[in-house]
Structure formats: structure tokens, C-alpha cells
Amino acid sequence: MIAPTATVEEGVAQALATVDFETSAQRYRDQNEFFHLSRFLPPATIDALLADVRQVRDRLNRNYIPGHKKGGSVSYYTLAEKAPAILALYRSPALMGFLSRLSDARLLLCPDQDPHACALYFYTEPGDHIGFHYDTSYYRGARYTVLIGLVERSMSRLVCQLYKDDPTRETREVSIATDPGCLIFFNGDKLYHAVSPLGAGEERIVLTLQYVTNPEMDGFRRLFSDLKDAFAYFGVGTLLRRKLFGR
């Protein structure tokens, strides 16, 4: 039996071999640091990631913030313990190298104490959604987001408003189905985005990977980030588990 890590590395290499880098880099720049591939990871890699999803599904934390978000999340802390394929994808040198070239920035892993370093988002109940927001960086450097579609049995969509932060350009809205294996990559401070509400009997599961250009964060921003993650995503228990994940 092939180890999940080997399956992921082979899958990433296979995926990257099909990507026209120059065309992709031009599209990323033209779209204000936003890039989307509807088909990226091969089926065997998706299957390895879904096996991890099944291992952690009972550990998700559901939350509801009126007027902003409703859904479930599983933090990096749990994935680090129970999801070897997901961790291998997050830490993949080939993937990080590709994204660094694409963004023209040296991307680094988030510190181990960050519960959002990589995480799973579960949209499984009617009305699950998240309102428009930026993935604001509380780090000293920029923060980049990768979204990987894993389960898409819904009419819910990732809705992106391109150029929202650029007063010289007209905002353009795009709606994207996060089909299994798709890759979405963007600068968190530039893409204004949301997830439209889930319908009855639907399901949507997405993996997020977070990279930074500088992993340092001052104490005040660390406190704010911890409270946001605890109350908006992973539960107050993450504040206790964080002590087990030092830098």
C-alpha cells in the first residue's frame, strides 16, 4: 500500500506537469493576485485527502455568527494529528515552490501554533455560508490562501469580487464551483470573497492552506487572531490546544 505522503507528492508532481506556468502567472497578475484551476489534483490524490476527511469529520466545530457566517471547521491542530495526506499537501516543497514563483514571493509555512495554517471547512447544513471578507494578514508579512475543493454536491459557490481594492479598475464578480481537485490561490489582502448559502440536502467541503512571507506577529495581533479563530472557526478549546503547538 502506497503511503499517503507518497501519493500526494506524486499527485502534485503530476498536476504541476500539466500547468503552463507563464500563462498561469500572467493570469494571476491580470486578476490582481488571484488564480483558479478547475482541475488540478488527480483522482488518487483527492482520494487520499478524502480519507483524511473521514478520519477527522467527527472533530469539526460548528459555529454561527449572525449576519456573517455559519458552518463547521477542523483546525490544523487536529489535522496535524490525524491527516497525513493533508499535511503532506500543505508542506509539499513542489507546491510551495510553484506558488512562490507564481506570487513572486518566498512563501513560508505558518507557525505551528496557528490553528488556521491548514484547515477544513464543512458546509453541511442548510444556510451554511460566509459573508464577504478579506483573508486579512495579521502577520508582519503578506498572507496567501489556497483553497482545494474536496466535496462539491451543492449549488453553493465561492463568490469573488476582483479588483475590489483597486480604485482604478471596475470590480468584477466571478462565481466558482469548488469541484474536487480544483485549486484557487490568492493574496488574502486583495481578494474580497464570500460563500453563498448551502441548500437543503447539499454538501460542500473545502481544504484551505495558508502561507506567509513573514511568520512574525506582535502580541496584540496574535491575541486578536486567536480570539477570531476560537469564536469564528474552531472553538475556544483551540486556545488551550495552542499551548501544545509551539513555534
C-alpha positions, 0 to 999 in steps of 0.5 A, spaced: 500 500 500 502 506 497 503 511 503 499 517 503 505 522 503 507 518 497 501 519 493 500 526 494 507 528 492 506 524 486 499 527 485 502 534 485 508 532 481 503 530 476 498 536 476 504 541 476 506 537 469 500 539 466 500 547 468 503 552 463 506 556 468 507 563 464 500 563 462 498 561 469 502 567 472 500 572 467 493 570 469 494 571 476 497 578 475 491 580 470 486 578 476 490 582 481 493 576 485 488 571 484 488 564 480 483 558 479 484 551 476 478 547 475 482 541 475 488 540 478 489 534 483 488 527 480 483 522 482 488 518 487 490 524 490 483 527 492 482 520 494 487 520 499 485 527 502 478 524 502 480 519 507 483 524 511 476 527 511 473 521 514 478 520 519 477 527 522 469 529 520 467 527 527 472 533 530 469 539 526 466 545 530 460 548 528 459 555 529 454 561 527 455 568 527 449 572 525 449 576 519 456 573 517 457 566 517 455 559 519 458 552 518 463 547 521 471 547 521 477 542 523 483 546 525 490 544 523 491 542 530 487 536 529 489 535 522 496 535 524 494 529 528 490 525 524 491 527 516 497 525 513 495 526 506 493 533 508 499 535 511 503 532 506 499 537 501 500 543 505 508 542 506 509 539 499 516 543 497 513 542 489 507 546 491 510 551 495 515 552 490 510 553 484 506 558 488 512 562 490 514 563 483 507 564 481 506 570 487 513 572 486 514 571 493 518 566 498 512 563 501 513 560 508 509 555 512 505 558 518 507 557 525 505 551 528 501 554 533 496 557 528 490 553 528 488 556 521 495 554 517 491 548 514 484 547 515 477 544 513 471 547 512 464 543 512 458 546 509 453 541 511 447 544 513 442 548 510 444 556 510 451 554 511 455 560 508 460 566 509 459 573 508 464 577 504 471 578 507 478 579 506 483 573 508 486 579 512 494 578 514 495 579 521 502 577 520 508 582 519 508 579 512 503 578 506 498 572 507 496 567 501 490 562 501 489 556 497 483 553 497 482 545 494 475 543 493 474 536 496 466 535 496 462 539 491 454 536 491 451 543 492 449 549 488 453 553 493 459 557 490 465 561 492 463 568 490 469 573 488 469 580 487 476 582 483 479 588 483 475 590 489 481 594 492 483 597 486 480 604 485 482 604 478 479 598 475 471 596 475 470 590 480 468 584 477 464 578 480 466 571 478 462 565 481 466 558 482 464 551 483 469 548 488 469 541 484 474 536 487 481 537 485 480 544 483 485 549 486 484 557 487 490 561 490 490 568 492 493 574 496 488 574 502 489 582 502 486 583 495 481 578 494 474 580 497 470 573 497 464 570 500 460 563 500 453 563 498 448 559 502 448 551 502 441 548 500 437 543 503 440 536 502 447 539 499 454 538 501 460 542 500 467 541 503 473 545 502 481 544 504 484 551 505 492 552 506 495 558 508 502 561 507 506 567 509 512 571 507 513 573 514 511 568 520 512 574 525 506 577 529 506 582 535 502 580 541 496 584 540 495 581 533 496 574 535 491 575 541 486 578 536 487 572 531 486 567 536 480 570 539 477 570 531 479 563 530 476 560 537 469 564 536 469 564 528 472 557 526 474 552 531 472 553 538 475 556 544 478 549 546 483 551 540 486 556 545 488 551 550 490 546 544 495 552 542 499 551 548 501 544 545 503 547 538 509 551 539 513 555 534 
